[in-house]
């Protein structure tokens, strides 16, 4: 017999926006959590005179600069960014000379929390491998000073992060992933996001929570995001004119290098960072908007002109999907031949909300990985269990990568910090690159132990 609910608790539930979901739960405390922590009718993320959603993105040559985006209320037009070489003293002025000022370009965007002004500033002409202090302006105020190090010359060791889909319940459940990632990669200056940052492309509360969740990273790291299908929305849905359209929030929140493929310049780009050429592909446009051939031609040029010994491609949708009933054939048709022709080292992916790694039988690049940081968890296909190793379900993850000389190492860790997957690519010069497995310290494969989600879905492990 179920234990009666105390009157005070029952009254609170009647006033709660979660009460209906909780009433359907198998017992108190087990419910389908809302996608944001913002109750209906509450304004949590209205723009103000104080700068927020501050994020830096590498320039094409990350050794010489980065671009910065931030948001304010509509009263702020063309504010300044200030930057100086970081010093031990709180005085960031060099003698009587003030920090360099860079004026931003401003665009307005009307969203669910009101009209905001989004600002983009390009900071170029910087010195390689140098720590800079910088801040951005609002309405009679400034942000706190932040610190970011430009990329050092090729050959200098460095570490960076790769994060799979965040997408859902960012404030509630993704925040802890970011804090744990900082614990394991304290020296990282760069983080790659594999798309589906939010669930609804135009939901301003979701974007506010994404920036809150990633606030452990943004003051000291440059962000390199790939667009996912959830950064798009369906225009004219359920009509013959239905089409995917890139959300305005993506364009407003990230000032990308602007060197992308024809027709998809706002979602594809490349940059060089400390001996690695990174290329970011738009899988959604390749699959749904016929942009595969244009991206393949662009990627050919980007990789053919790579002067470095390492290359990494970031894309949302996997070339080999580990989830059942998904097959991204167009990616393998148009883009995979370019990856394999140029022996790209790593292809970092998301979308399928499980973990999986796949490489050739010879153990040479490319190595394809799929990961997920957010709480929405799918189930593996039978083919993935046969063709990928390791695989994983029901696990929030982050990845730490380190490049040191001829060795590029990779670690996938759970949100509690335990090692889940680890390997290294070792460049043997004329002998080529080889994959070295690291088994020591890894926990066993995790598979879903639930028959269905709290919402009753048998095709997922968690909502």
Backbone torsions as a table, in degrees:
resi	resn	phi	psi	omega
1	UNK	NA	133.7	-176.9
2	UNK	-68.8	143.2	178.4
3	UNK	-74.4	132.8	-178.5
4	UNK	-64.1	147.2	179.0
5	UNK	-83.6	129.1	178.4
6	UNK	-56.6	149.6	-176.4
7	UNK	-59.5	-38.9	-179.1
8	UNK	-64.8	-39.2	178.6
9	UNK	-68.7	-41.5	179.6
10	UNK	-60.9	-41.8	179.2
11	UNK	-64.2	-40.0	178.8
12	UNK	-64.3	-38.5	-179.8
13	UNK	-65.2	-36.3	179.7
14	UNK	-64.5	-28.4	180.0
15	UNK	-90.8	-8.6	-173.8
16	UNK	-89.2	140.3	174.6
17	UNK	-67.5	-11.5	180.0
18	UNK	-95.4	-1.6	-168.5
19	UNK	-61.5	-38.9	-178.7
20	UNK	-63.9	-42.2	179.4
21	UNK	-64.9	-39.7	-178.3
22	UNK	-68.8	-32.9	-179.2
23	UNK	-64.4	-26.4	-179.4
24	UNK	-89.8	-7.4	-176.6
25	UNK	-72.2	154.3	-178.4
26	UNK	-65.5	-27.3	175.5
27	UNK	-159.5	162.9	-176.1
28	UNK	-55.4	139.0	179.1
29	UNK	91.5	-8.8	178.9
30	UNK	-111.3	106.8	-176.5
31	UNK	-151.7	163.9	175.0
32	UNK	-79.9	109.3	-175.2
33	UNK	-68.9	139.8	175.5
34	UNK	-59.1	161.1	-174.9
35	UNK	-73.7	-24.6	173.6
36	UNK	-128.3	164.5	176.8
37	UNK	-87.8	6.3	-178.5
38	UNK	-90.8	112.4	179.0
39	UNK	-63.6	153.3	179.8
40	UNK	-58.0	133.7	179.0
41	UNK	87.6	-6.1	-179.9
42	UNK	-97.3	133.6	176.3
43	UNK	-97.7	111.2	-177.2
44	UNK	-107.6	-31.3	-169.8
45	UNK	-120.7	38.9	175.9
46	UNK	-68.3	138.1	176.4
47	UNK	-66.9	152.0	-179.3
48	UNK	-141.9	-172.5	176.8
49	UNK	-73.1	-11.7	178.4
50	UNK	-88.6	129.9	-179.4
51	UNK	-63.6	137.7	173.9
52	UNK	-142.8	-179.0	-177.3
53	UNK	50.1	48.1	-176.7
54	UNK	-86.9	125.8	-177.7
55	UNK	-149.1	138.7	177.1
56	UNK	-106.2	143.7	178.1
57	UNK	-127.5	138.6	-179.2
58	UNK	-63.1	146.4	166.9
59	UNK	-74.8	173.5	179.1
60	UNK	-53.7	-42.7	171.7
61	UNK	-104.5	97.5	-174.5
62	UNK	-67.7	-9.3	177.2
63	UNK	-77.3	-18.0	-174.4
64	UNK	-113.6	-2.7	177.2
65	UNK	166.3	-178.5	179.3
66	UNK	-154.0	164.0	174.0
67	UNK	-109.6	154.5	-177.5
68	UNK	-129.9	137.5	174.3
69	UNK	-121.1	145.9	173.1
70	UNK	-156.0	169.8	-174.2
71	UNK	-126.4	144.6	172.0
72	UNK	-143.5	-179.7	170.5
73	UNK	-69.6	168.2	-172.9
74	UNK	-70.4	-9.1	179.4
75	UNK	-72.3	-14.7	-174.3
76	UNK	-99.5	123.2	177.3
77	UNK	-123.6	132.1	174.0
78	UNK	47.2	57.3	179.0
79	UNK	-74.4	174.7	-178.2
80	UNK	-99.5	152.6	162.3
81	UNK	-111.0	135.8	175.5
82	UNK	-114.1	140.1	-176.5
83	UNK	-146.2	142.8	176.8
84	UNK	-151.6	157.6	172.8
85	UNK	-61.0	129.0	-175.6
86	UNK	-65.3	139.9	-178.1
87	UNK	-126.6	159.7	176.4
88	UNK	-67.4	-32.5	179.0
89	UNK	-75.2	151.6	173.1
90	UNK	-67.5	-13.9	179.6
91	UNK	-81.8	103.2	-178.1
92	UNK	-86.1	4.3	174.9
93	UNK	-86.1	143.2	176.6
94	UNK	-94.8	95.8	-172.1
95	UNK	68.8	-124.9	179.2
96	UNK	-99.4	-0.6	-177.9
97	UNK	-80.4	128.3	178.9
98	UNK	-74.3	165.0	173.1
99	UNK	-58.7	155.1	175.8
100	UNK	-62.8	139.2	177.3
101	UNK	-111.1	136.0	177.7
102	UNK	-125.1	122.9	-179.8
103	UNK	-82.6	137.6	-178.4
104	UNK	-90.3	157.8	167.2
105	UNK	-95.0	143.9	-171.9
106	UNK	-122.4	140.4	171.8
107	UNK	-136.1	146.6	179.4
108	UNK	-92.1	147.0	176.1
109	UNK	-144.2	121.2	175.2
110	UNK	-89.0	123.0	-177.9
111	UNK	-135.7	-173.7	-173.9
112	UNK	-63.1	-21.0	179.1
113	UNK	-103.7	16.5	178.4
114	UNK	108.2	179.4	179.9
115	UNK	-79.4	127.8	177.9
116	UNK	-121.5	156.2	169.3
117	UNK	-105.0	126.7	177.8
118	UNK	-107.1	135.0	-172.1
119	UNK	-120.2	139.0	177.2
120	UNK	-124.7	131.0	175.8
121	UNK	-130.5	134.1	178.1
122	UNK	-101.6	120.6	-178.7
123	UNK	-109.6	104.0	-177.1
124	UNK	-119.6	-179.2	178.3
125	UNK	70.6	22.7	-179.3
126	UNK	-86.6	168.0	-179.9
127	UNK	-91.8	140.2	179.6
128	UNK	-63.1	149.2	173.4
129	UNK	58.0	34.5	-174.6
130	UNK	-121.0	136.1	178.3
131	UNK	-85.9	123.8	-179.8
132	UNK	-114.1	143.6	170.4
133	UNK	-102.0	136.8	-177.7
134	UNK	-151.3	157.4	178.3
135	UNK	-149.5	162.4	-178.5
136	UNK	-124.7	155.5	-170.5
137	UNK	-97.3	146.7	171.7
138	UNK	-121.5	-141.5	178.6
139	UNK	-93.7	97.8	-177.9
140	UNK	61.4	25.5	179.7
141	UNK	-151.5	170.0	177.9
142	UNK	-131.4	157.3	169.7
143	UNK	-72.3	165.0	167.8
144	UNK	-60.1	155.0	173.6
145	UNK	-66.3	137.8	174.1
146	UNK	-116.5	165.2	178.6
147	UNK	-130.1	134.3	179.2
148	UNK	-143.7	135.0	179.9
149	UNK	-99.0	130.2	173.8
150	UNK	-69.3	157.6	179.4
151	UNK	-62.4	140.7	177.6
152	UNK	-85.6	171.1	177.2
153	UNK	-59.7	153.4	177.4
154	UNK	-53.6	140.1	-178.4
155	UNK	100.5	-15.4	176.8
156	UNK	-80.6	127.7	-179.4
157	UNK	-60.2	147.5	173.6
158	UNK	-157.6	162.5	176.6
159	UNK	-126.4	152.3	179.8
160	UNK	-151.4	168.2	-176.2
161	UNK	-112.8	149.1	171.3
162	UNK	-127.6	125.8	-175.2
163	UNK	-121.4	125.7	175.2
164	UNK	-76.1	-167.3	-175.7
165	UNK	-52.4	131.8	169.7
166	UNK	-95.7	-65.5	163.4
167	UNK	64.0	-63.8	-170.3
168	UNK	-114.7	145.8	173.0
169	UNK	49.8	48.3	-174.7
170	UNK	-60.1	-49.3	-177.8
171	UNK	-65.9	-41.3	-174.7
172	UNK	-71.4	-46.8	-167.3
173	UNK	-123.6	-15.3	178.6
174	UNK	-88.4	-28.4	-178.1
175	UNK	-52.1	-43.3	-176.8
176	UNK	-66.5	-29.5	176.2
177	UNK	-63.0	-44.2	-176.8
178	UNK	-66.0	-40.8	179.1
179	UNK	-66.3	-38.9	178.4
180	UNK	-68.3	-35.2	178.1
181	UNK	-61.9	-40.9	178.7
182	UNK	-63.9	-36.7	178.3
183	UNK	-61.0	-34.6	-175.6
184	UNK	-97.3	-10.7	177.4
185	UNK	-136.1	61.6	-174.0
186	UNK	-66.0	-19.7	-178.5
187	UNK	-99.1	5.9	-177.1
188	UNK	-66.9	135.7	175.7
189	UNK	-112.4	-1.0	-173.7
190	UNK	-144.2	141.4	175.0
191	UNK	-137.4	133.8	178.8
192	UNK	-104.6	132.6	177.0
193	UNK	-114.3	128.3	-172.4
194	UNK	-89.2	24.6	172.5
195	UNK	93.1	174.5	-171.1
196	UNK	50.6	57.9	177.7
197	UNK	-67.1	-37.0	178.1
198	UNK	-129.0	171.1	179.9
199	UNK	-89.2	-39.6	179.9
200	UNK	-114.8	118.9	-171.5
201	UNK	-56.3	-30.2	-173.4
202	UNK	-113.2	13.6	179.9
203	UNK	-86.0	109.2	-173.4
204	UNK	-70.6	-29.3	174.9
205	UNK	-64.8	-40.3	177.8
206	UNK	-62.3	-42.3	178.2
207	UNK	-64.9	-40.2	177.1
208	UNK	-59.7	-41.4	179.5
209	UNK	-71.6	-31.9	176.3
210	UNK	-63.1	-43.5	178.6
211	UNK	-67.8	-34.3	173.5
212	UNK	-63.3	-45.7	-177.2
213	UNK	-62.7	-36.6	-176.9
214	UNK	-92.1	8.6	-176.9
215	UNK	-67.2	-15.6	174.6
216	UNK	-71.4	-21.2	-176.2
217	UNK	-101.8	-38.9	-166.7
218	UNK	-63.7	-28.0	179.7
219	UNK	-69.1	-18.0	-174.6
220	UNK	-130.3	-0.3	-176.0
221	UNK	-128.4	145.1	168.5
222	UNK	-82.7	140.3	-179.1
223	UNK	-100.7	138.3	173.8
224	UNK	-128.5	94.7	-176.9
225	UNK	-94.1	144.6	167.2
226	UNK	-100.2	145.7	177.0
227	UNK	-78.4	138.5	172.9
228	UNK	-106.0	175.5	178.8
229	UNK	-63.9	-24.9	179.2
230	UNK	-81.9	-4.2	168.9
231	UNK	-82.8	-5.1	173.9
232	UNK	-106.6	162.3	172.1
233	UNK	-133.5	162.2	-178.6
234	UNK	-89.9	109.3	175.0
235	UNK	-86.6	141.8	-177.6
236	UNK	55.7	43.8	-175.8
237	UNK	-59.0	141.5	178.9
238	UNK	63.9	27.8	173.2
239	UNK	-128.7	165.6	177.5
240	UNK	-61.9	-18.4	-178.9
241	UNK	-92.2	6.5	-176.5
242	UNK	-55.8	136.4	178.3
243	UNK	-156.2	158.7	176.6
244	UNK	-85.5	135.2	179.9
245	UNK	-130.4	134.1	178.7
246	UNK	-67.6	131.1	179.6
247	UNK	-67.2	145.4	-179.6
248	UNK	-66.0	-27.2	179.5
249	UNK	-62.2	-37.7	177.7
250	UNK	-58.7	-47.9	-178.3
251	UNK	-64.1	-36.6	-176.9
252	UNK	-76.0	-32.2	-171.1
253	UNK	-87.8	-18.7	-175.4
254	UNK	-130.6	123.3	175.3
255	UNK	-96.3	89.5	-173.8
256	UNK	-80.3	166.2	-174.6
257	UNK	-62.0	-21.8	177.9
258	UNK	77.4	26.4	-179.0
259	UNK	-118.5	31.0	-173.3
260	UNK	-83.5	-174.5	-177.5
261	UNK	-72.3	153.3	-179.6
262	UNK	-59.0	129.0	179.2
263	UNK	88.5	-18.7	178.7
264	UNK	-132.3	42.1	-177.8
265	UNK	-65.8	-22.9	-177.4
266	UNK	-85.6	-5.2	-176.4
267	UNK	-132.1	-1.3	176.4
268	UNK	-126.8	147.6	179.8
269	UNK	-170.2	168.5	174.5
270	UNK	-142.1	158.2	176.7
271	UNK	-156.2	155.0	176.4
272	UNK	-103.1	132.3	-177.7
273	UNK	-140.8	102.4	167.8
274	UNK	55.6	47.0	176.2
275	UNK	92.4	7.9	177.8
276	UNK	-126.5	134.4	169.6
277	UNK	-97.0	118.8	178.2
278	UNK	-101.1	132.4	175.4
279	UNK	-125.5	131.3	-177.8
280	UNK	-112.0	122.8	-175.3
281	UNK	-107.5	150.9	175.8
282	UNK	-102.1	95.1	-177.7
283	UNK	-67.6	-33.5	-179.0
284	UNK	-64.0	-44.0	178.6
285	UNK	-68.6	-32.6	177.0
286	UNK	-67.5	-38.8	-176.0
287	UNK	-83.8	-36.9	-170.1
288	UNK	-113.3	-15.7	-174.8
289	UNK	-124.7	20.0	173.9
290	UNK	59.9	31.3	-178.9
291	UNK	-97.7	9.5	-179.7
292	UNK	-61.7	-50.3	-179.3
293	UNK	-60.5	-41.7	-179.9
294	UNK	-65.0	-39.8	179.0
295	UNK	-69.7	-34.5	178.3
296	UNK	-64.1	-44.3	178.8
297	UNK	-63.4	-42.2	178.3
298	UNK	-64.3	-45.2	-178.6
299	UNK	-64.1	-35.5	175.6
300	UNK	-57.2	-46.3	179.7
301	UNK	-66.3	-41.7	-178.4
302	UNK	-62.8	-44.9	-177.2
303	UNK	-77.7	-35.2	178.6
304	UNK	-64.6	-29.9	-179.9
305	UNK	-92.1	11.3	-177.6
306	UNK	-74.0	117.4	178.9
307	UNK	-86.1	-2.8	-173.4
308	UNK	-98.6	165.1	-179.4
309	UNK	-85.4	-7.6	-176.9
310	UNK	-125.8	146.7	175.6
311	UNK	-146.6	140.7	-178.9
312	UNK	-135.2	134.3	177.6
313	UNK	-112.9	134.6	177.7
314	UNK	-115.0	127.7	-179.2
315	UNK	-150.1	151.0	-178.3
316	UNK	-75.9	-59.7	-175.1
317	UNK	-78.8	138.9	-178.3
318	UNK	-76.0	149.1	172.2
319	UNK	-69.9	-36.1	174.7
320	UNK	-122.0	108.3	-173.3
321	UNK	-78.6	127.3	177.2
322	UNK	-85.4	-2.0	177.6
323	UNK	-98.4	144.3	-178.4
324	UNK	-64.1	148.4	173.2
325	UNK	65.5	29.2	172.5
326	UNK	-129.3	135.1	-179.8
327	UNK	-149.7	105.4	-176.5
328	UNK	-90.6	65.8	-172.5
329	UNK	-58.3	-40.0	-176.7
330	UNK	-61.7	-31.9	177.6
331	UNK	-65.5	-43.1	179.4
332	UNK	-70.4	-30.6	-178.6
333	UNK	-72.4	-46.3	-172.0
334	UNK	-97.9	-40.5	-168.9
335	UNK	-101.4	-34.0	-176.9
336	UNK	-62.0	-38.6	177.1
337	UNK	-57.7	-33.0	178.8
338	UNK	-70.5	-42.4	178.3
339	UNK	-59.0	-45.0	-175.1
340	UNK	-77.1	-32.5	175.8
341	UNK	-59.2	-40.3	-176.8
342	UNK	-99.3	10.3	175.8
343	UNK	48.3	51.5	174.8
344	UNK	-54.8	138.9	-173.8
345	UNK	-74.6	-52.1	-177.2
346	UNK	-130.9	140.5	171.5
347	UNK	-119.2	107.9	-173.4
348	UNK	-99.5	125.9	-168.2
349	UNK	-136.5	169.9	177.3
350	UNK	-138.3	-133.4	167.9
351	UNK	78.1	-41.0	-169.3
352	UNK	-98.1	0.1	168.9
353	UNK	56.0	35.4	169.1
354	UNK	-140.9	-179.5	173.4
355	UNK	-112.4	140.5	175.4
356	UNK	-163.0	144.8	176.6
357	UNK	-130.2	138.4	-178.5
358	UNK	-143.1	139.0	173.5
359	UNK	-146.6	178.2	-178.6
360	UNK	-70.1	161.8	178.7
361	UNK	-64.5	-23.0	179.9
362	UNK	-82.6	-6.7	178.2
363	UNK	72.3	30.6	178.4
364	UNK	-116.9	158.9	-179.4
365	UNK	-61.7	158.4	4.4
366	UNK	-77.9	151.0	169.2
367	UNK	-105.8	126.8	-177.4
368	UNK	-104.6	126.5	177.2
369	UNK	-125.9	146.5	174.2
370	UNK	-126.0	133.5	-179.6
371	UNK	-145.2	167.9	-179.8
372	UNK	-144.1	135.0	177.9
373	UNK	-104.7	-25.1	-175.0
374	UNK	-84.7	177.6	-173.9
375	UNK	-84.0	-17.1	177.1
376	UNK	-69.3	122.6	-173.3
377	UNK	-126.9	125.5	178.9
378	UNK	-96.2	-169.5	177.5
379	UNK	-119.1	147.9	-180.0
380	UNK	-74.7	148.9	171.8
381	UNK	-81.6	161.9	175.3
382	UNK	-62.8	-36.6	179.2
383	UNK	-64.4	-39.5	179.0
384	UNK	-63.2	-38.6	179.5
385	UNK	-65.1	-28.4	179.5
386	UNK	-86.1	-32.3	-169.4
387	UNK	-107.4	-8.1	-178.7
388	UNK	-123.1	149.5	177.0
389	UNK	-161.3	128.2	-6.2
390	UNK	-78.0	168.9	172.5
391	UNK	-125.9	168.0	179.9
392	UNK	-164.1	148.9	175.6
393	UNK	-128.1	162.5	170.1
394	UNK	57.2	40.9	-173.9
395	UNK	-145.2	123.2	171.5
396	UNK	-84.1	134.6	-171.0
397	UNK	-136.0	161.6	165.4
398	UNK	-142.9	162.6	-175.9
399	UNK	-127.3	135.6	176.2
400	UNK	-112.4	126.1	178.3
401	UNK	-119.6	141.3	-179.8
402	UNK	-134.0	131.9	176.3
403	UNK	-112.5	122.9	-179.7
404	UNK	-143.4	105.8	-179.5
405	UNK	64.2	-120.9	-177.6
406	UNK	-95.2	16.9	-173.0
407	UNK	-127.3	121.9	174.6
408	UNK	-111.8	109.6	-176.4
409	UNK	-102.9	152.2	-174.1
410	UNK	-136.3	130.8	174.6
411	UNK	-130.0	130.5	167.9
412	UNK	-104.8	126.1	-178.8
413	UNK	-123.9	148.2	177.5
414	UNK	-75.9	167.7	-179.4
415	UNK	-61.8	-20.4	175.4
416	UNK	-90.5	3.1	174.6
417	UNK	94.2	-1.5	-177.4
418	UNK	-77.7	144.7	-178.3
419	UNK	-75.3	124.5	-177.4
420	UNK	-107.9	-38.6	179.0
421	UNK	-145.9	148.4	179.2
422	UNK	-160.1	136.5	174.8
423	UNK	-160.0	173.5	176.2
424	UNK	-139.0	145.6	167.9
425	UNK	-101.7	126.2	-176.1
426	UNK	-116.2	124.7	-179.4
427	UNK	-88.0	111.8	-179.7
428	UNK	-95.1	20.3	179.8
429	UNK	70.4	-125.1	-178.8
430	UNK	-62.2	-23.8	179.6
431	UNK	-78.9	-7.0	179.1
432	UNK	84.4	-173.9	-177.7
433	UNK	-99.7	146.5	178.7
434	UNK	-131.4	157.3	179.9
435	UNK	-100.5	129.2	175.1
436	UNK	-113.1	119.9	176.5
437	UNK	-75.3	145.4	171.6
438	UNK	-121.6	108.8	-176.9
439	UNK	-97.2	-25.6	-175.8
440	UNK	-62.1	129.6	174.7
441	UNK	87.8	-7.8	-178.6
442	UNK	-78.4	139.5	174.3
443	UNK	-81.5	167.0	-179.7
444	UNK	-71.6	164.3	179.8
445	UNK	-62.7	139.0	179.9
446	UNK	-105.1	128.4	177.8
447	UNK	-124.1	155.4	-175.2
448	UNK	-68.9	131.6	178.8
449	UNK	-103.8	8.6	-179.2
450	UNK	-102.5	145.5	176.5
451	UNK	-80.6	-23.8	178.8
452	UNK	-161.8	167.6	177.4
453	UNK	-80.2	172.5	177.1
454	UNK	-61.7	-26.9	177.0
455	UNK	-85.8	2.0	174.8
456	UNK	91.9	14.3	-179.0
457	UNK	-91.9	122.0	179.2
458	UNK	-84.7	-14.3	-178.8
459	UNK	-87.0	-1.1	178.1
460	UNK	-128.3	164.6	176.0
461	UNK	-100.3	-32.1	179.3
462	UNK	-151.8	147.5	-178.9
463	UNK	-75.2	NA	NA
